[in-house]
Amino acid sequence: MLTPEQVHAHYGMRPSKVIPLGTTTVTKAAFERRLAEISSRFTVDTYDLLKHNCNNFSDEAVRILTGAGIPREILDVRATRSGRRWQRRRLRTNAAHRVR
C-alpha cells in the first residue's frame, strides 16, 4: 500500500481522500487464491463504467481482506460528478444517433 506521500511522489497527484478500511489476517497466498476465483468476473468483456468497474473489484478485494466493503459513495459511480457527466454525454450521443 502506498501512503498519500508516496502516491504524490510516484504519480504526481494527491489523493482527494484517504479512507482507512481496516486490517486483515488473510495471507497473501489465500488472497491470491480468492482473486483467481473471482478473476473471470472482472474482464474487458464484463466491464461497465457505471455498473461493474474497478470500484466493484476493489469492493470485492476489500471484502476478501476485511469482511467489509468500500464505502457506498465510492462504489456508486453514477452518484459521482464524473459519473453524472458521463451519463449526460451518453444521453446526448444516443439522442444524436436517433436523430440521424
C-alpha angles and dihedrals in degrees: 000000000000122000117230088257092053091049089053093047094046102037102022094237136095124230110250090217137008115209118188108222100186138253134293141215092194111121122232090246092052091047092050091050091053091047089053089051094054098036095097089063092058108058138121088265095053096043118116119171094220105028110026115022143127090295090060089051090049090050092054092045091051090047089054091050102039109011091242130083134230120281115286094237090062095043095053103071090176089068094054125091091245092049093051091047091051091049092052091049091049091050091051091048092048091048091050091052092051091052093056 
